[in-house]
Amino acid sequence: MKIQKLSLLFCLTVLVGCSSGRPAQTSQANADETYKVTIDLTQVKNDKVPVTIVAPDIKQGEIVYNMPKVVPGTYSVSDFGRFVSEFTALDKNGNKLPVAKLDTNRWQIKNADDLHQITYWVDDTFDSARKGDAVFEPGGTNIEAGKNFLLNTFGFVGYFDGMKQLPYQLTITKPEGFYGSTPLKATTTSPTSDTYLVEDYVLLADSPLMYNRPDTTVLNVGEAKVLVSVYSPSGNVKSKPIAANIKDILEAQRSYLGGKLPVDKYAFIIYVPERVGKSGSFGALEHSNSSVYYLPEMPEEMFSSTMRDVAAHEFFHIVTPLTIHSEEIGNFDFVNPRMSKHLWMYEGVTEYFASHVQIYEGLIDLDAYLNKVQEYIATSRAYYNDTLPFTEMSANVLDKYEKEYGNVYQKGALIGLVLDVKLRELSGGKNGLRDLMRDLGKTYGKDKSFKDDELFDKITELTYPQMREFFTKYVEGNEPLPLQETFKKVGILYEPMSQQLVNSYGSFVPGYDAESGRIVVESTEGMDAFGKELGLQPGDQLLKWNGTEITPNNVRQLIGDELQQLKPGQEITVTVARPNKAKKMQEVTLKAKVRQIERTVPHYLQPDPKATPQQLALRAAWLGKNAE
């Protein structure tokens, strides 16, 4: 996932990537059928670490060793082979075997039936020479001797042709005092090394690790233990407040999923850089039992709030792809991958659940939820092709439709919404999208993949005949989603364009001062009469709004809610910090009377005051007790 720039009200919008499989352990493995991998973090040279792999038994004369070209959830080409150097194959006597590099990610080894081990060095992706070569940091690798090692395992370890399903014994040799944050459970651990047993390569690739001196907090969420691990070079971001902030959303998700989570351990692995990385983006990469974050340093309250929003999406990936996934994901081809048609489910439904759970479990009210839905609609319609069939986009997201990928978190979420309401309508309010996902999980499960072309028919079989037409029109087809019709069913008015009278905040151009953590007046160009009466000036730092301190976290509430509740003509006071003649900041109190302006509001949503009892009942079934 990637985080876009700060919006007008400084709410971070997050796009989330997802990876396949589940971290799993294997308790018994034949030594001849196991990869024995050692990554030595104590031998760093030029930001590179050595990797040694004792090979499983190979009976053929030639074998190819592969590093991933693409990894699940990133939906882009990474070519991790380009970070590998000094690749050497040795027999049991230490003699070199002939090696030919076939392309960026593949090495052909001759006399492979004599192969004992391979060795090579891995460079980190965080320090890519050129921005164009950068790997999205949450899916990359970091090597900082004595400080931090972010080990997305697919960036260090590959597999031999035809041997991806064999188990891996992974040993990490670590500096003294370092701790490994990971969803994996160590089979052995000491002050100098940790060893893990993993069932196969897909699951190894799904199991990131981060090594550094620990800042960790563990939460108990039902029967699951949730690790929150932070690496912040400045020390300004800590794990404890983040864990406290996300606990209620995790508890809400547990309740939403029926009271029990399908995992017993989950890890939030959080890297907080002091400056933006080579990719130019911030965000996260999702795994089935963990998620890796690369987020900018912010004031504590703002950082925790951002993590809360991201976690609301991330954690739901324990449903898909952990228990529901296609063959393309269940047996992912890391060199020549085929993309599934069903990003509407993997990412779209996950994003829908992430917002729906918050109103259903009482964490936000109806107005806040409708604002979020409005953002989905506006972003989808403004930036993406609404007539492009979603299945076609998903299947070709690596190349032809790469720029349309972000719509999985916008229109994909709306597909989930419309689908949920339709299921509620057809069942008389009894069953919705959560019930469908639960039934799909029972039908398939973590060890059984579905065939891409059969999913819609299976859903129809599990639900209602009308559902096949829904998918044909709106997911396989190019018809716009029936938003107006859907919202009408639940007593909500939807207008694609609406003229509304709103209380003005001044119409200045906002900005953010990272040093003070304050919202500032970036520009007064286009400022309206209310802003002029206040006397706002470029560079003003906003301190208080009618006596309430203004922060990036509460500005939406102050301007979007509290300001709108005031009557035109009421006096309002705004306190700003403004440089004086000596260029020192001093507080200045500004006053003006509330004024209304007419504003065109795209994709306007509001509860229908004339909603019928039937509409209200369906809305309550859809949104729960907080539907009013």
VOGU-3710 file (C-alpha; in Angstrom, 3 decimals, decimal comma):
1> mkiqklsllf> 0,000/0,000/0,000  1,021/3,567/-0,430  -0,049/6,702/1,385  -1,065/9,637/-0,746  -0,272/13,242/0,153  -2,035/14,872/3,097  -5,561/15,920/2,160  -7,093/19,324/2,920  -7,897/18,211/6,452  -4,681/16,232/6,854
11> cltvlvgcss> -6,232/12,789/6,978  -3,864/10,209/5,516  -5,502/8,055/2,862  -3,979/4,592/2,779  -3,754/2,032/0,018  -2,917/-1,408/1,237  -1,068/-4,236/-0,328  -1,696/-7,824/0,582  0,424/-10,942/0,478  -0,548/-14,542/0,427
21> grpaqtsqan> -0,406/-17,541/2,648  0,168/-17,863/6,400  3,244/-18,104/8,587  3,410/-21,724/9,646  5,881/-23,959/11,374  6,882/-27,488/10,571  7,895/-29,619/13,515  9,492/-32,470/11,613  11,425/-32,356/8,378  13,842/-34,737/6,696
31> adetykvtid> 17,232/-33,020/6,668  17,769/-34,029/3,032  14,492/-32,347/2,075  15,040/-29,052/3,908  16,677/-25,775/2,908  19,062/-24,716/5,686  19,403/-20,943/5,392  21,692/-18,690/7,428  21,566/-14,898/7,198  24,464/-13,394/9,139
41> ltqvkndkvp> 23,674/-9,892/10,408  27,028/-9,615/12,178  29,072/-9,609/8,957  27,915/-6,426/7,218  30,095/-5,114/4,393  29,046/-2,080/2,326  25,446/-2,497/3,449  25,477/-6,138/2,342  25,064/-9,326/4,383  26,087/-12,894/3,486
51> vtivapdikq> 23,501/-15,610/2,890  24,419/-19,295/3,029  22,004/-22,042/1,956  22,717/-25,729/2,491  20,692/-27,217/-0,356  18,134/-29,988/-0,065  19,034/-33,234/-1,847  19,145/-32,647/-5,619  19,261/-35,634/-7,951  19,392/-33,901/-11,334
61> geivynmpkv> 22,407/-32,654/-13,254  21,239/-29,043/-13,599  19,055/-26,884/-11,363  17,944/-23,245/-11,424  17,891/-21,057/-8,311  15,297/-18,278/-8,384  14,945/-14,949/-6,618  11,486/-13,342/-6,826  10,598/-11,020/-9,662  7,233/-10,158/-8,103
71> vpgtysvsdf> 5,941/-10,842/-4,600  2,291/-11,154/-3,546  0,548/-7,927/-2,663  2,964/-5,470/-4,264  1,431/-5,720/-7,768  4,683/-4,431/-9,287  7,991/-5,837/-10,520  10,753/-5,780/-7,864  13,467/-8,053/-9,376  15,146/-8,960/-6,103
81> grfvseftal> 17,871/-10,796/-8,010  19,476/-7,446/-8,851  20,451/-7,057/-5,191  22,367/-10,378/-5,168  26,116/-10,517/-5,867  29,024/-13,002/-5,642  26,733/-15,986/-6,207  28,729/-19,196/-5,658  27,767/-22,895/-5,714  29,939/-25,408/-3,814
91> dkngnklpva> 30,118/-29,164/-3,431  30,763/-30,918/-0,087  34,517/-30,475/-0,487  34,219/-26,743/-1,040  34,889/-26,947/-4,775  33,047/-24,485/-6,979  30,411/-25,764/-9,375  29,720/-24,087/-12,757  27,097/-21,327/-12,524  25,482/-19,396/-15,379
101> kldtnrwqik> 23,324/-16,352/-14,706  20,255/-16,748/-16,951  18,720/-13,361/-16,228  18,254/-10,864/-13,380  16,618/-13,359/-11,031  17,834/-16,842/-12,068  21,101/-18,785/-11,753  21,660/-22,152/-13,468  23,915/-24,564/-11,537  25,566/-27,474/-13,361
111> naddlhqity> 26,592/-30,746/-11,714  23,745/-29,994/-9,336  23,664/-33,557/-8,032  26,954/-32,663/-6,296  25,627/-29,383/-4,885  26,093/-28,897/-1,144  25,531/-25,178/-0,619  25,214/-21,821/-2,286  26,496/-18,531/-0,936  25,936/-14,943/-1,996
121> wvddtfdsar> 25,743/-11,401/-0,662  22,540/-9,351/-0,545  22,430/-5,570/-0,797  19,556/-3,652/0,784  16,842/-2,018/-1,311  16,513/1,093/0,883  19,757/2,415/-0,618  18,939/1,859/-4,293  21,214/3,981/-6,445  18,379/5,537/-8,436
131> kgdavfepgg> 14,842/6,472/-7,421  13,496/4,665/-10,477  15,063/1,430/-9,209  13,571/1,776/-5,734  11,438/-0,915/-4,148  8,425/0,246/-2,134  10,009/0,274/1,325  7,503/-1,907/3,245  8,243/-4,625/0,684  11,975/-3,961/0,661
141> tnieagknfl> 15,043/-4,628/2,802  17,156/-2,500/5,111  20,693/-3,207/6,317  22,097/-0,748/8,868  24,978/-2,310/10,767  24,484/-2,078/14,511  21,124/-0,325/14,103  18,384/-2,058/12,143  17,749/-4,935/9,735  14,384/-5,124/7,965
151> lntfgfvgyf> 14,224/-8,621/6,540  11,468/-9,178/4,058  12,587/-12,752/3,508  11,862/-12,757/-0,225  14,610/-10,137/-0,582  17,222/-12,524/0,854  16,120/-16,071/0,048  14,925/-17,858/-3,098  14,167/-21,431/-4,148  15,194/-24,107/-6,647
161> dgmkqlpyql> 12,948/-25,010/-9,577  10,383/-27,591/-8,583  11,353/-27,393/-4,888  9,310/-24,438/-3,652  7,160/-26,683/-1,435  10,040/-27,999/0,696  10,489/-26,709/4,282  13,023/-24,066/5,278  15,169/-23,912/8,391  16,020/-20,226/8,760
171> titkpegfyg> 18,805/-19,158/11,134  19,464/-15,488/11,807  22,864/-14,697/13,331  22,281/-11,458/15,205  24,272/-8,757/17,013  24,216/-8,868/20,792  21,143/-7,182/22,274  19,102/-7,424/19,072  15,567/-8,854/19,045  13,699/-10,317/16,086
181> stplkattts> 10,154/-9,022/15,640  8,202/-11,481/13,486  4,998/-13,517/13,329  7,172/-16,652/13,388  7,874/-18,651/16,531  11,552/-19,483/17,067  12,362/-23,156/17,585  15,615/-22,191/19,276  16,958/-18,833/20,392  20,138/-17,551/22,045
191> ptsdtylved> 21,837/-14,182/22,536  23,573/-14,661/19,161  21,059/-16,459/16,922  17,434/-17,440/16,299  16,218/-20,432/14,300  12,800/-20,856/12,697  11,210/-23,759/10,820  8,830/-22,755/8,031  6,630/-25,079/6,006  7,498/-23,917/2,473
201> yvlladsplm> 8,703/-20,974/0,403  5,297/-19,286/0,077  5,031/-19,171/3,847  8,654/-18,078/4,266  8,025/-15,187/1,895  4,973/-14,295/3,972  7,023/-13,998/7,178  8,944/-10,727/7,575  11,385/-10,094/10,422  12,883/-6,904/11,858
211> ynrpdttvln> 16,016/-7,030/14,022  17,153/-4,174/16,267  17,284/-3,275/19,930  13,672/-3,806/20,892  10,872/-1,351/21,450  7,928/-3,713/21,619  4,530/-4,004/23,264  2,325/-7,104/23,280  -1,477/-6,908/23,290  -3,836/-9,736/24,150
221> vgeakvlvsv> -6,799/-9,650/21,756  -8,995/-12,542/22,761  -6,815/-15,620/22,462  -4,397/-13,928/20,058  -1,169/-12,178/21,010  -0,476/-9,060/18,962  3,075/-7,704/18,827  3,642/-4,006/18,129  7,314/-3,413/17,285  8,779/-0,004/16,422
231> yspsgnvksk> 12,139/1,116/15,099  12,442/4,899/15,297  16,026/6,214/14,854  15,134/9,471/16,610  13,351/7,677/19,433  10,346/9,989/19,065  7,867/7,233/18,161  7,226/4,507/20,741  5,361/1,204/20,618  3,353/1,602/23,832
241> piaanikdil> 1,091/4,534/22,795  0,582/2,985/19,355  -0,507/-0,298/20,932  -2,877/1,520/23,283  -4,383/3,432/20,375  -5,063/0,426/18,138  -6,329/-1,937/20,833  -9,972/-0,897/20,574  -10,047/-1,285/16,780  -8,543/-4,776/17,115
251> eaqrsylggk> -11,114/-5,679/19,761  -13,858/-4,315/17,519  -12,602/-6,469/14,657  -12,556/-9,542/16,883  -16,199/-8,880/17,809  -17,038/-8,178/14,161  -15,556/-11,548/13,149  -17,639/-13,443/15,681  -15,496/-13,147/18,806  -12,536/-15,277/17,721
261> lpvdkyafii> -9,656/-14,512/15,393  -8,276/-17,109/12,943  -4,701/-16,422/14,150  -2,953/-16,900/17,482  -0,126/-14,436/16,795  0,080/-11,236/14,776  2,908/-8,715/14,369  2,813/-5,019/13,484  6,378/-4,263/12,299  6,864/-0,490/12,099
271> yvpervgksg> 9,867/1,351/10,636  9,839/5,131/11,144  12,438/6,859/8,931  13,767/10,330/9,633  13,243/11,279/5,982  11,335/9,983/2,973  12,850/6,941/1,254  13,940/6,384/-2,338  10,459/5,337/-3,494  9,033/8,682/-2,365
281> sfgalehsns> 6,103/6,936/-0,678  4,969/5,853/2,756  2,654/2,977/3,547  2,551/-0,707/4,419  2,713/-4,201/3,000  0,241/-6,702/4,369  0,938/-10,333/5,187  -1,517/-12,831/6,582  -0,156/-12,796/10,164  1,735/-9,521/10,093
291> svyylpempe> 2,170/-6,186/8,372  5,237/-4,060/7,674  4,926/-0,278/7,947  7,057/2,561/6,648  5,502/5,722/8,060  6,822/9,264/8,522  7,651/10,693/11,903  4,720/12,733/13,220  3,498/14,051/16,559  2,574/11,116/18,796
301> emfsstmrdv> -1,184/11,653/18,617  -1,151/11,979/14,841  1,104/8,945/14,366  -1,083/6,761/16,578  -4,196/7,933/14,731  -2,608/7,106/11,376  -1,595/3,660/12,615  -5,141/3,103/13,834  -6,573/3,891/10,390  -4,062/1,667/8,623
311> aaheffhivt> -4,466/-1,186/11,118  -8,208/-1,187/10,540  -7,492/-2,390/6,986  -4,394/-4,465/7,594  -5,794/-6,724/10,258  -8,726/-7,824/8,092  -6,342/-9,583/5,731  -6,425/-12,466/8,193  -9,734/-13,256/6,441  -8,488/-12,908/2,881
321> pltihseeig> -6,099/-14,256/1,739  -5,520/-16,336/4,882  -8,751/-18,326/4,618  -10,000/-17,333/1,151  -7,688/-17,152/-1,865  -7,408/-18,231/-5,483  -4,916/-20,701/-6,949  -2,896/-17,752/-8,300  -2,238/-16,667/-4,706  -2,256/-20,052/-2,965
331> nfdfvnprms> 0,528/-21,268/-5,273  2,096/-17,971/-6,212  4,623/-17,962/-9,052  7,348/-15,546/-7,930  9,070/-15,437/-11,329  6,203/-15,411/-13,843  3,111/-14,650/-11,794  -0,473/-14,809/-13,009  -2,697/-12,220/-11,386  -6,086/-13,132/-9,936
341> khlwmyegvt> -9,265/-11,430/-11,196  -10,500/-10,835/-7,683  -8,767/-7,784/-6,253  -12,291/-6,495/-5,617  -12,382/-9,095/-2,806  -8,777/-9,265/-1,563  -8,384/-5,500/-1,237  -11,808/-3,971/-1,886  -13,813/-6,055/0,579  -10,981/-5,758/3,111
351> eyfashvqiy> -11,105/-1,964/2,843  -14,905/-2,010/3,072  -14,754/-4,072/6,257  -12,107/-1,729/7,689  -14,517/1,226/7,576  -17,766/-0,717/8,150  -16,479/-2,310/11,361  -15,967/1,127/12,887  -19,603/2,175/12,610  -20,992/-1,314/13,263
361> eglidldayl> -19,013/-1,593/16,507  -19,715/1,978/17,606  -16,276/3,566/17,075  -17,646/6,246/14,704  -21,088/7,692/14,006  -23,172/7,694/10,822  -21,934/11,122/9,636  -18,300/10,044/9,929  -19,030/6,828/8,060  -20,853/8,611/5,243
371> nkvqeyiats> -17,901/11,022/4,947  -15,631/8,028/4,415  -17,961/6,557/1,786  -18,092/9,955/0,074  -14,271/9,894/-0,135  -14,378/6,449/-1,770  -16,805/7,675/-4,427  -15,087/10,998/-5,097  -11,596/9,495/-5,362  -12,735/6,622/-7,561
381> rayyndtlpf> -14,603/8,849/-9,987  -11,939/11,570/-10,104  -8,815/9,470/-10,607  -9,792/6,120/-12,139  -11,634/4,634/-15,116  -15,112/3,778/-13,857  -16,016/1,807/-17,004  -13,044/-0,573/-16,835  -14,259/-4,047/-15,781  -12,755/-4,788/-12,395
391> temsanvldk> -11,850/-8,378/-13,208  -9,979/-7,264/-16,328  -8,092/-4,601/-14,398  -7,135/-7,129/-11,703  -5,853/-9,733/-14,135  -3,652/-7,167/-15,920  -2,621/-4,984/-12,988  1,115/-5,681/-13,401  1,326/-4,027/-16,794  -1,606/-2,751/-18,857
401> yekeygnvyq> -3,638/-1,379/-15,956  -0,900/-0,649/-13,438  -2,135/2,934/-12,932  -5,659/1,701/-12,125  -4,505/-0,372/-9,148  -5,384/2,269/-6,544  -9,062/1,900/-7,403  -9,148/-1,408/-5,510  -9,275/0,669/-2,322  -11,924/3,036/-3,647
411> kgaliglvld> -14,347/1,363/-6,066  -13,346/-1,997/-4,597  -14,690/-0,841/-1,218  -17,859/0,431/-2,903  -18,382/-2,969/-4,567  -18,264/-4,428/-1,056  -20,791/-1,874/0,180  -23,289/-2,433/-2,620  -22,860/-6,196/-2,310  -23,455/-6,061/1,460
421> vklrelsggk> -26,659/-4,041/1,118  -27,948/-6,319/-1,644  -27,329/-9,438/0,445  -29,103/-7,820/3,399  -32,032/-6,903/1,166  -32,366/-10,387/-0,332  -32,167/-12,063/3,079  -34,610/-9,743/4,800  -31,751/-8,241/6,795  -30,507/-11,568/8,185
431> nglrdlmrdl> -27,291/-12,084/6,207  -24,671/-9,798/4,744  -21,178/-9,758/3,295  -19,573/-11,011/6,520  -21,772/-14,093/6,368  -20,782/-14,684/2,754  -17,075/-14,423/3,594  -17,530/-16,806/6,515  -19,267/-19,330/4,233  -16,513/-18,980/1,615
441> gktygkdksf> -13,956/-19,582/4,354  -15,733/-22,795/5,328  -16,022/-23,871/1,679  -12,336/-23,321/0,911  -10,181/-22,516/3,950  -6,497/-21,777/4,345  -5,344/-24,982/2,618  -7,758/-25,002/-0,333  -7,672/-22,454/-3,153  -10,593/-21,579/-5,406
451> kddelfdkit> -10,402/-21,457/-9,191  -10,483/-17,873/-10,415  -13,215/-18,448/-13,010  -15,499/-20,288/-10,577  -15,772/-17,804/-7,698  -18,816/-15,888/-8,904  -20,733/-19,098/-9,550  -19,787/-20,401/-6,103  -20,997/-17,187/-4,456  -24,266/-17,465/-6,380
461> eltypqmref> -24,624/-21,057/-5,222  -24,074/-19,999/-1,604  -26,454/-17,033/-1,792  -29,094/-16,078/-4,395  -29,536/-16,393/-8,185  -29,653/-12,598/-8,500  -26,031/-12,363/-7,413  -24,738/-13,729/-10,713  -26,314/-10,828/-12,578  -24,750/-8,414/-10,079
471> ftkyvegnep> -21,227/-9,674/-10,797  -21,865/-9,852/-14,551  -22,958/-6,215/-14,680  -20,801/-4,451/-12,141  -17,602/-6,473/-11,615  -17,065/-8,363/-14,881  -18,953/-5,716/-16,843  -18,522/-1,981/-17,333  -21,760/-0,676/-15,814  -21,379/1,915/-13,029
481> lplqetfkkv> -22,344/0,696/-9,587  -26,013/1,410/-8,745  -25,136/3,790/-5,923  -28,262/5,925/-5,928  -30,499/2,850/-5,956  -28,462/1,186/-3,215  -28,471/4,167/-0,856  -32,197/4,689/-1,398  -32,845/1,168/-0,091  -31,328/2,147/3,262
491> gilyepmsqq> -32,851/5,615/3,507  -29,825/7,663/2,498  -29,987/10,471/-0,050  -27,230/10,496/-2,660  -26,630/13,392/-5,049  -23,707/13,210/-7,510  -23,536/17,027/-7,342  -25,233/19,095/-4,661  -25,298/22,820/-3,855  -25,033/23,237/-0,095
501> lvnsygsfvp> -24,840/26,237/2,226  -21,975/25,690/4,654  -20,257/27,804/7,277  -16,980/29,031/5,831  -13,614/28,329/7,432  -12,092/31,104/5,331  -11,180/29,174/2,172  -7,447/29,688/2,771  -4,963/27,142/1,454  -3,789/25,020/4,421
511> gydaesgriv> -0,327/23,590/4,981  1,580/21,738/7,674  4,655/22,885/9,575  6,573/19,742/10,527  8,779/21,509/13,084  5,906/22,846/15,190  3,385/20,157/14,266  0,887/22,912/13,451  -1,508/23,540/10,603  -0,535/26,780/8,865
521> vestegmdaf> -2,042/29,216/6,401  -0,047/28,294/3,307  -1,690/30,880/1,050  -4,531/33,404/1,188  -5,087/33,351/-2,566  -8,813/32,789/-3,088  -9,614/33,454/0,586  -13,262/34,417/1,084  -14,928/37,220/3,073  -14,861/35,289/6,356
531> gkelglqpgd> -11,124/34,678/6,084  -10,531/38,320/5,202  -12,629/39,522/8,157  -10,576/37,278/10,451  -7,427/38,789/8,979  -5,581/35,539/8,315  -2,108/35,954/6,823  0,238/33,551/5,021  2,466/31,806/7,567  -0,028/31,981/10,414
541> qllkwngtei> 0,105/28,883/12,606  -3,377/27,902/13,781  -3,381/27,432/17,554  -6,982/27,577/18,788  -10,437/27,572/17,258  -13,044/29,072/19,609  -10,815/28,173/22,538  -10,103/24,584/21,446  -6,527/23,705/20,517  -6,218/22,884/16,802
551> tpnnvrqlig> -4,297/19,716/15,899  -4,045/17,707/12,681  -6,219/15,094/14,397  -9,156/17,288/15,419  -9,228/19,830/12,592  -11,809/17,763/10,676  -14,110/17,771/13,690  -13,622/21,488/14,389  -14,270/22,626/10,812  -16,483/19,832/9,545
561> delqqlkpgq> -18,679/19,440/12,634  -18,410/22,112/15,328  -18,135/25,059/12,936  -21,137/23,790/10,978  -23,279/23,753/14,136  -22,857/27,513/14,662  -25,447/29,966/13,371  -24,544/32,688/10,849  -23,694/35,877/12,724  -22,243/34,161/15,766
571> eitvtvarpn> -18,818/35,424/16,741  -15,888/33,085/16,433  -12,365/33,489/17,797  -9,244/32,076/16,172  -5,823/32,221/17,869  -2,765/32,103/15,621  0,992/32,298/16,071  2,428/35,005/13,820  6,000/36,270/13,425  6,512/39,781/14,806
581> kakkmqevtl> 9,004/42,355/13,568  11,783/40,514/15,378  10,678/37,363/13,535  9,646/35,692/16,790  6,316/33,901/16,949  3,697/35,563/19,118  0,038/34,766/19,716  -2,557/36,910/17,948  -6,314/36,664/18,564  -8,551/37,085/15,509
591> kakvrqiert> -12,322/37,533/15,563  -15,075/37,429/12,951  -18,741/36,518/12,561  -19,723/33,183/11,026  -20,646/33,483/7,360  -22,191/30,965/5,022  -21,048/30,247/1,502  -22,593/28,135/-1,214  -20,409/25,208/-2,100  -20,739/22,476/-4,691
601> vphylqpdpk> -20,397/19,215/-2,821  -19,687/16,196/-5,060  -21,237/12,855/-4,140  -23,264/14,295/-1,284  -24,669/11,789/1,186  -27,078/12,405/4,044  -29,741/10,413/5,923  -33,179/10,861/4,407  -35,422/12,506/7,037  -38,400/10,896/5,264
611> atpqqlalra> -36,989/7,367/5,318  -39,663/4,677/5,676  -39,685/2,100/8,501  -38,618/-0,526/5,936  -35,641/1,593/4,825  -34,623/2,253/8,426  -34,873/-1,443/9,271  -32,595/-2,384/6,366  -30,164/0,373/7,355  -30,080/-0,968/10,919
621> awlgknae> -29,412/-4,488/9,640  -26,599/-3,116/7,487  -24,928/-0,695/9,938  -26,029/-2,055/13,309  -27,212/-0,067/16,299  -25,309/3,045/15,191  -27,294/3,491/11,985  -29,239/6,521/13,231
//
